[in-house]
Amino acid sequence: MTDTGKRIQLVKMLCLTIIPILGLWGFTFYTLTDTISRKSANEKTKKELQLSVELGNLIHHLQQERDMSVLYLSALGPETKTFLLTDYLETDKAIYALSDWPSNLDNEKRSEFESKDKLQEYLSRHRQLLSKNRYNINNELDFYTNIIDVVIVWLYKSITQGKFAVVWKTLVAYLKLTSGKQDIGIERALGTLFYVQGGFQSHKYFEMYNNRINRFRAFYTTAELYSTRVDRLYSSGVKGVGTNITGIINNFRFEIQHKQMGTMWVPDIQNARYWFDNMTQYLDTLLDIQRDLGYEIIARLDVVIDESTRDLAISASFLAVVLIMCPLVIFATENLTSSIQKYALTLVNKTRELMEEKKKTDSLLYQMVPKPVANKLQKNIHIDAEYFDSVTIMFSDIYGFAKMSTVCTPIAIVDLLNNLYRTIDDLLDDYNVYKVETINDCYMVASGIPTKNGKQHVSEVATFSIALLALVQSKKFVISGNRSIQLRIGINTGPCMAGIVGSILPRYCLFGDTVNTASRMKSYGMPNRIQISSSTASALFKTRKFITRKRGSITIKGKGEMKTVWLVGKVGDNTELLDTTGQEEHLSRTPMEAPDDIPGEIFQHYSYRFFSPLPITRPRSKPKKAMVRVFPTSTRELDTEGGDLREQELKTEMTQAPQEEAINIQDERRSEGSTYE
């Protein structure tokens, strides 16, 4: 690297250092300003919550003043209003104790709610006019209830979860309890009226009483849901009274609610006093809970403000440290950059060489074993043999390869195999199949192994086999003498085992009878045909996507009599990929129905004229002979005992098929051209 290049690299390194430092400065400054904003917002929130608590205290005094005024108007009250002066003073004190006055307190913009002074004047005028001759209990209840409802509605509207997120639930419980106290106060006044008058004079008061009880219970239940402290404070407050106050109040409620309208009942002043005193104690208990929740709200918000202050101090300190440390970091970076440059080029070159060698090693290993297994081997993970309950295996070879290898040059054979295998390897990428190995002209493919794919393996291998056969027929692979090659393909489905064999040169090998049967399907097949076992045919039948033809029973070495099937093609294709020779078996035209003797065989259920065979000349056969003729095949057999693949020239003679399975070629020719559904 030249000096100019080194300087450029040095500038780049310094930029890489300075840019994060500038980002750190910006982040620290942003954190500091955000902390200041949150602290200011929390202080503002605390002020608003403080106002909410103060308004809750005002509501309590308005409720107390209302209830005392109702008591004055009832038969229990004294003749003068002197005892109300204390409540008047407490209410005025609560009004002027407000730290602020909400500008939008009343939605209707009434003048009495514009300021503290106007509200106090409004109350004072009512107090002066209050007398037993001028007002009744219902008027008094409506007057104070309207004022209290305006304040409560404003409290509910002022709550937003985003603004009061820290104490939102507790604040809701506080407001619900405040609303419940409003209903309890009205219930106390109505209950007193009930006992003083000897019952409700109209059904309107009875409905109002029941409505207030139900509203209180709903508000109290909601408050318990939002704050668990409500129930604990309620229990301790009731126990502090010393008497079973809830039981006494419930007895009174039962008596009031079950008193029938119109029945004669004598006024009971003693019970009226007893009811009023107990309800007053009950209201005091609710007031204690309300105040405790208010103190909790303020205390929790104080903690949040303290945390904001601490965060502000930490952010400021961190910003100062960053400003001091940044020049030192830049200086150290400049000194270290020169040393780093010396090792950078060497490291890059060595890394490039190492990666190239690793790619070669991985490529070689992936050709020997599957990629997931190879990754485990690279990590020194022990690979156990694995059992697969259902896989599909395909074998293919070149028909007449043994004779071909004796008459062709080695170079021609190698070129042929290279072109064929390269084409098949390219075709593999489009299907979920795994190339197991190739030996001579034999090509072995499996699906469902080493990665299980459910029941898709049989469809994948079948589709791949059809595509392979079509590819070989369309793309001519010729050898000396311009002779085209023909493939034999055999497929079998069943269980097998797989594992790594060898340590110096590991191979991923498949074991089991399924492999041997697949090899037999290939060896006992015909050129340009795909022979499948009954298990594969049964699995393909369930997919309803493939077309097969019954071959019948053949004698297979080591297996005995086996019923096999030709895989013809796929439903919806334009052609049947089948070498239509004189040995074609009967094509059943029964729609969507599998025969009993060949499990899983699939039949053509579309128009028979939809498919046209490949343009391969049908060998002439004598019209009068309906049986399958004897033909020679050249197969390669997999030795199940020794595990070696050896070449054998087998002379297979097909036994005469039963009369009911014979093919009458003349009948078949007469039936050609007709349509079967």
Summary of the structure (lengths in Angstrom):
residues: 677
radius of gyration: 48.5
end to end distance: 79.0
largest distance: 137.3
contacts: 1989
relative contact order: 0.06
helix: 58%
strand: 13%
